[in-house]
Amino acid sequence: MSFFTYSAAWPWKDQPQVGWAFMMAVSCTKALLVVLFFMHVFWEANWKYVLTIPAAMMAIFLAIMLIPDIGMRNRMVSQERALHMARPADLRLLEQAGEAGAASAAAPAH
């Protein structure tokens, strides 16, 4: 079904968000079927909610609590870390070196 979004018959070629949403729906459906049937959750008793709801709440809580830490890491940088960070000029030098290396490798040897 997901490959259908790349076929000639897909009607929304100019809207990639529709294809992405369709692929996500297919993936979530497949994951739900795997959990329900292959992991035998469909036939379990109601105690499965006692285990999954607190675990899901803790996962959401952990993700929310990590948001400020990730934001601070992007804004505040220690001096030692700043010394070892790649700067745009460094990245340009690496790209130029890679292009020069590819050009010399492509040149025939005499």
Backbone as a printed PyTorch tensor [residue, N CA C, xyz], in Angstrom:
tensor([[[  0.8290,  -1.1970,   0.0000],
         [  0.0000,   0.0000,   0.0000],
         [  0.8720,   1.2590,   0.0000]],

        [[  1.9830,   1.2450,   0.7380],
         [  2.8300,   2.4360,   0.7990],
         [  3.5120,   2.6980,  -0.5350]],

        [[  3.8630,   1.6330,  -1.2600],
         [  4.4790,   1.8250,  -2.5680],
         [  3.5140,   2.4440,  -3.5560]],

        [[  2.2210,   2.2960,  -3.3060],
         [  1.2050,   2.8830,  -4.1800],
         [  1.3480,   4.3960,  -4.2590]],

        [[  1.8650,   5.0280,  -3.2180],
         [  2.0230,   6.4850,  -3.2300],
         [  3.0690,   6.9410,  -4.2330]],

        [[  3.9520,   6.0390,  -4.6760],
         [  4.9680,   6.3820,  -5.6610],
         [  4.6280,   5.8890,  -7.0610]],

        [[  3.4670,   5.2850,  -7.2280],
         [  3.0920,   4.7620,  -8.5410],
         [  2.4510,   5.8520,  -9.3940]],

        [[  2.2720,   5.5400, -10.6520],
         [  1.6580,   6.5020, -11.5780],
         [  0.1680,   6.6780, -11.2910]],

        [[ -0.4540,   5.7200, -10.6060],
         [ -1.8870,   5.7850, -10.3210],
         [ -2.2210,   6.6350,  -9.0970]],

        [[ -1.2100,   7.1000,  -8.3550],
         [ -1.4680,   7.8990,  -7.1550],
         [ -2.0230,   9.2570,  -7.5620]],

        [[ -3.2320,   9.6280,  -7.1100],
         [ -3.8760,  10.8640,  -7.6030],
         [ -3.3430,  12.1560,  -6.9810]],

        [[ -2.5980,  12.1020,  -5.8820],
         [ -2.1500,  13.3300,  -5.2070],
         [ -0.6290,  13.4950,  -5.3170]],

        [[ -0.1210,  13.4870,  -6.5280],
         [  1.3280,  13.6090,  -6.7270],
         [  1.8550,  14.9810,  -6.3180]],

        [[  1.0310,  16.0040,  -6.4530],
         [  1.4740,  17.3670,  -6.1380],
         [  1.3550,  17.7020,  -4.6540]],

        [[  0.8330,  16.7850,  -3.8360],
         [  0.6750,  17.0120,  -2.4030],
         [  1.3830,  15.8810,  -1.6330]],

        [[  2.6700,  16.0720,  -1.3210],
         [  3.3880,  14.9920,  -0.6340],
         [  2.8790,  14.7310,   0.7810]],

        [[  2.2160,  15.7090,   1.4030],
         [  1.6980,  15.5030,   2.7540],
         [  0.6170,  14.4240,   2.7680]],

        [[ -0.1530,  14.3380,   1.6930],
         [ -1.2020,  13.3160,   1.6240],
         [ -0.5700,  11.9300,   1.5750]],

        [[  0.4820,  11.7840,   0.7800],
         [  1.1770,  10.5090,   0.7060],
         [  1.8100,  10.1360,   2.0340]],

        [[  2.4000,  11.1280,   2.7070],
         [  3.0100,  10.8730,   4.0150],
         [  1.9560,  10.4310,   5.0190]],

        [[  0.8200,  11.1130,   5.0320],
         [ -0.2580,  10.7510,   5.9650],
         [ -0.7930,   9.3560,   5.6600]],

        [[ -0.9110,   9.0200,   4.3850],
         [ -1.3820,   7.6930,   3.9950],
         [ -0.4010,   6.6160,   4.4430]],

        [[  0.9030,   6.8590,   4.2370],
         [  1.9100,   5.8770,   4.6540],
         [  1.9380,   5.7220,   6.1750]],

        [[  1.7490,   6.8300,   6.9050],
         [  1.7120,   6.7380,   8.3630],
         [  0.4900,   5.9500,   8.8250]],

        [[ -0.6460,   6.1480,   8.1700],
         [ -1.8510,   5.3980,   8.5280],
         [ -1.6550,   3.9050,   8.2750]],

        [[ -1.0410,   3.5570,   7.1580],
         [ -0.7770,   2.1500,   6.8590],
         [  0.1820,   1.5640,   7.8830]],

        [[  1.2340,   2.3010,   8.2260],
         [  2.2170,   1.8040,   9.1970],
         [  1.6040,   1.6210,  10.5750]],

        [[  0.7940,   2.5730,  10.9980],
         [  0.1500,   2.4520,  12.3200],
         [ -0.8350,   1.2970,  12.3440]],

        [[ -1.5400,   1.0840,  11.2450],
         [ -2.4670,  -0.0440,  11.1680],
         [ -1.7130,  -1.3620,  11.2660]],

        [[ -0.5910,  -1.4620,  10.5560],
         [  0.2120,  -2.6850,  10.6270],
         [  0.7420,  -2.9050,  12.0350]],

        [[  1.2080,  -1.8630,  12.6810],
         [  1.7210,  -1.9910,  14.0450],
         [  0.6080,  -2.4290,  14.9990]],

        [[ -0.5740,  -1.8600,  14.8460],
         [ -1.7010,  -2.2410,  15.6970],
         [ -2.0640,  -3.7060,  15.5090]],

        [[ -2.0810,  -4.1720,  14.2640],
         [ -2.3980,  -5.5810,  14.0110],
         [ -1.3390,  -6.5080,  14.5890]],

        [[ -0.0730,  -6.1240,  14.4870],
         [  0.9970,  -6.9420,  15.0640],
         [  0.8410,  -7.0280,  16.5700]],

        [[  0.5960,  -5.8900,  17.2100],
         [  0.4550,  -5.8940,  18.6690],
         [ -0.7690,  -6.6980,  19.0890]],

        [[ -1.8760,  -6.5150,  18.4070],
         [ -3.1100,  -7.1980,  18.8130],
         [ -3.0530,  -8.7030,  18.6010]],

        [[ -2.5880,  -9.1330,  17.4340],
         [ -2.7000, -10.5480,  17.1050],
         [ -1.4150, -11.3310,  17.3380]],

        [[ -0.2830, -10.8510,  16.8410],
         [  0.9470, -11.6240,  16.9870],
         [  1.4930, -11.5760,  18.4010]],

        [[  1.2160, -10.4990,  19.1360],
         [  1.6590, -10.4230,  20.5220],
         [  0.5450, -10.8610,  21.4770]],

        [[ -0.5590, -11.3520,  20.9360],
         [ -1.6690, -11.9400,  21.6960],
         [ -2.3200, -10.9750,  22.6840]],

        [[ -2.2310,  -9.6880,  22.4280],
         [ -2.8550,  -8.7080,  23.3210],
         [ -4.3680,  -8.7100,  23.1570]],

        [[ -4.8450,  -9.0930,  21.9880],
         [ -6.2830,  -9.1140,  21.7240],
         [ -7.0090, -10.0600,  22.6680]],

        [[ -6.3510, -11.1510,  23.0460],
         [ -7.0030, -12.1590,  23.8760],
         [ -6.6700, -12.0310,  25.3560]],

        [[ -5.9100, -11.0420,  25.7270],
         [ -5.5490, -10.8570,  27.1280],
         [ -6.7370, -10.3040,  27.9140]],

        [[ -6.6490, -10.4260,  29.2240],
         [ -7.6950,  -9.8840,  30.1000],
         [ -7.5310,  -8.3700,  30.2000]],

        [[ -8.4040,  -7.7320,  30.9450],
         [ -8.3770,  -6.2740,  31.0570],
         [ -7.2010,  -5.7450,  31.8710]],

        [[ -6.4050,  -6.6090,  32.4850],
         [ -5.2600,  -6.1450,  33.2580],
         [ -4.1880,  -5.5280,  32.3600]],

        [[ -4.2970,  -5.7470,  31.0330],
         [ -3.3170,  -5.1570,  30.1120],
         [ -3.3380,  -3.6370,  30.2000]],

        [[ -4.5010,  -3.0620,  30.5300],
         [ -4.5970,  -1.6040,  30.6610],
         [ -3.8660,  -1.1110,  31.9050]],

        [[ -3.8190,  -1.9470,  32.9390],
         [ -3.1140,  -1.5830,  34.1640],
         [ -1.6180,  -1.4380,  33.8810]],

        [[ -1.1100,  -2.1760,  32.9130],
         [  0.3050,  -2.1100,  32.5650],
         [  0.6060,  -1.0490,  31.5040]],

        [[ -0.2530,  -0.9360,  30.5130],
         [  0.0760,  -0.0640,  29.3810],
         [ -0.2160,   1.4090,  29.6370]],

        [[ -1.2750,   1.7200,  30.3480],
         [ -1.6160,   3.1330,  30.5650],
         [ -0.5630,   3.8370,  31.4250]],

        [[ -0.1260,   3.2700,  32.5630],
         [  0.9440,   3.9560,  33.3080],
         [  2.2530,   4.0400,  32.5180]],

        [[  2.5870,   3.0090,  31.7560],
         [  3.8120,   3.0510,  30.9580],
         [  3.7310,   4.1360,  29.8910]],

        [[  2.5730,   4.2720,  29.2610],
         [  2.4010,   5.3190,  28.2560],
         [  2.4670,   6.7020,  28.8880]],

        [[  1.8730,   6.8470,  30.0630],
         [  1.9230,   8.1400,  30.7520],
         [  3.3520,   8.5010,  31.1350]],

        [[  4.1240,   7.5360,  31.5900],
         [  5.5260,   7.7920,  31.9420],
         [  6.3490,   8.1420,  30.7080]],

        [[  6.0800,   7.4920,  29.5820],
         [  6.8080,   7.8030,  28.3570],
         [  6.5150,   9.2250,  27.9000]],

        [[  5.2560,   9.6260,  27.9660],
         [  4.8850,  10.9920,  27.5890],
         [  5.5060,  11.9870,  28.5610]],

        [[  5.4610,  11.6840,  29.8440],
         [  6.0490,  12.5520,  30.8530],
         [  7.5480,  12.7240,  30.6180]],

        [[  8.2420,  11.6240,  30.3280],
         [  9.6830,  11.6990,  30.0850],
         [  9.9870,  12.5490,  28.8550]],

        [[  9.2250,  12.3670,  27.7880],
         [  9.4550,  13.1580,  26.5770],
         [  9.2320,  14.6420,  26.8450]],

        [[  8.1930,  14.9760,  27.6070],
         [  7.9100,  16.3850,  27.9160],
         [  9.0050,  16.9640,  28.8110]],

        [[  9.4990,  16.1750,  29.7490],
         [ 10.5400,  16.6690,  30.6510],
         [ 11.8790,  16.8560,  29.9440]],

        [[ 12.1120,  16.1690,  28.8370],
         [ 13.3740,  16.3110,  28.1060],
         [ 13.3850,  17.5020,  27.1500]],

        [[ 12.2390,  18.0670,  26.8400],
         [ 12.1770,  19.1880,  25.8980],
         [ 13.0160,  20.3780,  26.3660]],

        [[ 12.9300,  20.8250,  27.6160],
         [ 13.7750,  21.9550,  28.0270],
         [ 15.2670,  21.6370,  27.9710]],

        [[ 15.6430,  20.4180,  28.3020],
         [ 17.0520,  20.0510,  28.2650],
         [ 17.5960,  20.1040,  26.8370]],

        [[ 16.8460,  19.6110,  25.9060],
         [ 17.2830,  19.6440,  24.5110],
         [ 17.3630,  21.0780,  24.0170]],

        [[ 16.3990,  21.9060,  24.4050],
         [ 16.4330,  23.3100,  24.0060],
         [ 17.6340,  24.0440,  24.5780]],

        [[ 17.9800,  23.7630,  25.8320],
         [ 19.1400,  24.4110,  26.4470],
         [ 20.4400,  23.9480,  25.8120]],

        [[ 20.5140,  22.7050,  25.4040],
         [ 21.7270,  22.2170,  24.7570],
         [ 21.9600,  22.9070,  23.4260]],

        [[ 20.9130,  23.2820,  22.7580],
         [ 21.0690,  23.9570,  21.4710],
         [ 21.4240,  25.4320,  21.6490]],

        [[ 21.0060,  26.0530,  22.7440],
         [ 21.2570,  27.4780,  22.9520],
         [ 22.5490,  27.7500,  23.6980]],

        [[ 22.7660,  27.0290,  24.7750],
         [ 23.9290,  27.2810,  25.6290],
         [ 25.0030,  26.2400,  25.3310]],

        [[ 26.1830,  26.7110,  24.9790],
         [ 27.2790,  25.8260,  24.6360],
         [ 28.4640,  26.1860,  25.5210]],

        [[ 29.0980,  25.1780,  26.0970],
         [ 30.2750,  25.4590,  26.9120],
         [ 31.4350,  25.8680,  26.0190]],

        [[ 32.4070,  26.5080,  26.6200],
         [ 33.5520,  26.9930,  25.8520],
         [ 34.3520,  25.8220,  25.2750]],

        [[ 34.4860,  24.7550,  26.0350],
         [ 35.2260,  23.5940,  25.5390],
         [ 34.5210,  22.9550,  24.3560]],

        [[ 33.2020,  22.8490,  24.4540],
         [ 32.4450,  22.2620,  23.3550],
         [ 32.5010,  23.1560,  22.1270]],

        [[ 32.4700,  24.4670,  22.3370],
         [ 32.5210,  25.3970,  21.2090],
         [ 33.8410,  25.2940,  20.4550]],

        [[ 34.9230,  24.9570,  21.1660],
         [ 36.2190,  24.8120,  20.5040],
         [ 36.2400,  23.6410,  19.5320]],

        [[ 35.4260,  22.6110,  19.7980],
         [ 35.4430,  21.3990,  18.9770],
         [ 34.2500,  21.3000,  18.0310]],

        [[ 33.4330,  22.3220,  17.9970],
         [ 32.2730,  22.2910,  17.1180],
         [ 32.6710,  22.6160,  15.6890]],

        [[ 31.9850,  22.0200,  14.7340],
         [ 32.2240,  22.3360,  13.3330],
         [ 31.5400,  23.6590,  13.0030]],

        [[ 32.2860,  24.5350,  12.3990],
         [ 31.7500,  25.8270,  11.9780],
         [ 31.4400,  25.7570,  10.4840]],

        [[ 30.6210,  26.6560,   9.9570],
         [ 30.3190,  26.6210,   8.5200],
         [ 31.5760,  26.6620,   7.6510]],

        [[ 32.5970,  27.4250,   8.0640],
         [ 33.8350,  27.4790,   7.2790],
         [ 34.5190,  26.1090,   7.2770]],

        [[ 34.4770,  25.4020,   8.4190],
         [ 35.0730,  24.0720,   8.4920],
         [ 34.3480,  23.1010,   7.5610]],

        [[ 33.0210,  23.1950,   7.5270],
         [ 32.2560,  22.3110,   6.6610],
         [ 32.5520,  22.5840,   5.1880]],

        [[ 32.7090,  23.8630,   4.8280],
         [ 33.0650,  24.1880,   3.4420],
         [ 34.4280,  23.6060,   3.0830]],

        [[ 35.3950,  23.6850,   3.9920],
         [ 36.7190,  23.1170,   3.7390],
         [ 36.6390,  21.6020,   3.5460]],

        [[ 35.8240,  20.9420,   4.3650],
         [ 35.6720,  19.5010,   4.2160],
         [ 35.0300,  19.1370,   2.8800]],

        [[ 34.0390,  19.9200,   2.4580],
         [ 33.4020,  19.6670,   1.1640],
         [ 34.3870,  19.8660,   0.0260]],

        [[ 35.2000,  20.9270,   0.1030],
         [ 36.1870,  21.1870,  -0.9430],
         [ 37.2310,  20.0790,  -0.9830]],

        [[ 37.6390,  19.6100,   0.1860],
         [ 38.6160,  18.5250,   0.2300],
         [ 38.0280,  17.2450,  -0.3680]],

        [[ 36.7640,  16.9930,  -0.0910],
         [ 36.1150,  15.8140,  -0.6560],
         [ 35.9900,  15.9010,  -2.1610]],

        [[ 35.6620,  17.0780,  -2.6790],
         [ 35.5640,  17.2670,  -4.1240],
         [ 36.9280,  17.1160,  -4.7860]],

        [[ 37.9730,  17.6630,  -4.1460],
         [ 39.3220,  17.5530,  -4.6970],
         [ 39.7880,  16.1020,  -4.6880]],

        [[ 39.4530,  15.3750,  -3.6250],
         [ 39.8310,  13.9680,  -3.5480],
         [ 39.1060,  13.1360,  -4.5950]],

        [[ 37.8370,  13.4510,  -4.8340],
         [ 37.0920,  12.7190,  -5.8540],
         [ 37.6200,  13.0250,  -7.2370]],

        [[ 38.0250,  14.2780,  -7.4890],
         [ 38.5580,  14.6660,  -8.7910],
         [ 39.8980,  13.9860,  -9.0370]],

        [[ 40.7510,  13.8940,  -8.0110],
         [ 42.0550,  13.2510,  -8.1950],
         [ 41.8980,  11.7400,  -8.3520]],

        [[ 40.8960,  11.1670,  -7.7330],
         [ 40.6720,   9.7310,  -7.8690],
         [ 40.1210,   9.4080,  -9.2540]],

        [[ 39.3590,  10.3330,  -9.8400],
         [ 38.7730,  10.1070, -11.1530],
         [ 39.7680,  10.3370, -12.2750]],

        [[ 40.8390,  11.0830, -12.0040],
         [ 41.8470,  11.3760, -13.0420],
         [ 42.6390,  10.1130, -13.3400]],

        [[ 42.8990,   9.8400, -14.6380],
         [ 43.6670,   8.6330, -14.9860],
         [ 45.1270,   8.7740, -14.5860]],

        [[ 45.7030,   7.6770, -14.1190],
         [ 47.1220,   7.6820, -13.7100],
         [ 47.9940,   7.4840, -14.9470]],

        [[ 49.1500,   8.1540, -15.0000],
         [ 50.0610,   8.0480, -16.1570],
         [ 51.1160,   7.0290, -15.9010]]])
